[in-house]
Amino acid sequence: MANTQLMAGASRATDRRTLRFAGATPRQMRRIVAGEALLTSVMGVTLGTAVPAGTLALIGVALQATVVATEIVVPWLPMLVVAAVCILLSVLARALTARART
């Protein structure tokens, strides 16, 4: 995710320059970049979780039909920690890229 944010940040340099020329303050620019990175990261984590969850649900249904008492256990805490770290790294990568290019 951080690599995607780095590439996206590099491609948005012209947009950031335009906003700066239009009068945006450095603080506003940091908030815009961080907000974009946060939004795209949360969407990525959500979609990256929803697809396997749907697949696991279908596997669970199929296993219930063939095997008795099959339970799929999801490790929620490690999954949330990994998602939080991914989002944090993504926002930091995007912020550092924006800072270097402005």
URLINGI-V342146 format. One record per backbone hydrogen bond with DSSP energy under -1.0 kcal/mol. NH is the residue of the N-H (numbers start at 1). CO is the residue of the C=O. E is the energy in kcal/mol with one decimal. If there is no record, write none. Layout:
nh/co/e
NH/CO/E
NH/CO/E
This chain:
nh/co/e
5/1/-2.3
6/2/-2.4
7/3/-2.2
8/4/-2.6
9/5/-2.8
10/6/-2.0
11/7/-1.7
13/10/-1.0
16/12/-2.2
17/13/-2.4
18/14/-2.2
19/15/-2.2
20/16/-2.4
21/17/-2.6
22/18/-1.7
23/20/-1.2
24/19/-2.4
29/25/-2.4
30/26/-2.4
31/27/-2.2
32/28/-2.4
33/29/-2.6
34/30/-2.7
35/31/-2.5
36/32/-2.5
37/33/-2.4
38/34/-2.7
39/35/-2.6
40/36/-2.6
41/37/-2.2
42/38/-2.6
43/39/-2.2
44/40/-2.2
45/41/-2.7
46/42/-2.6
47/43/-2.7
48/44/-2.6
49/45/-1.1
50/46/-2.6
51/47/-1.9
53/49/-1.9
54/50/-2.4
55/51/-2.0
56/52/-3.0
57/53/-2.2
58/54/-2.0
59/55/-2.4
60/56/-2.7
61/57/-2.1
62/58/-2.4
63/59/-2.8
64/60/-2.1
65/61/-1.3
67/63/-3.7
76/74/-1.6
79/75/-1.8
80/76/-2.7
81/77/-2.4
82/78/-2.5
83/79/-2.2
84/80/-2.6
85/81/-2.4
86/82/-2.5
87/83/-2.4
88/84/-2.6
89/85/-2.8
90/86/-2.2
91/87/-2.5
92/88/-2.6
93/89/-2.5
94/90/-2.2
95/91/-2.5
96/92/-2.7
97/93/-2.0
98/94/-2.4
99/95/-2.4
100/96/-2.1
101/97/-1.7
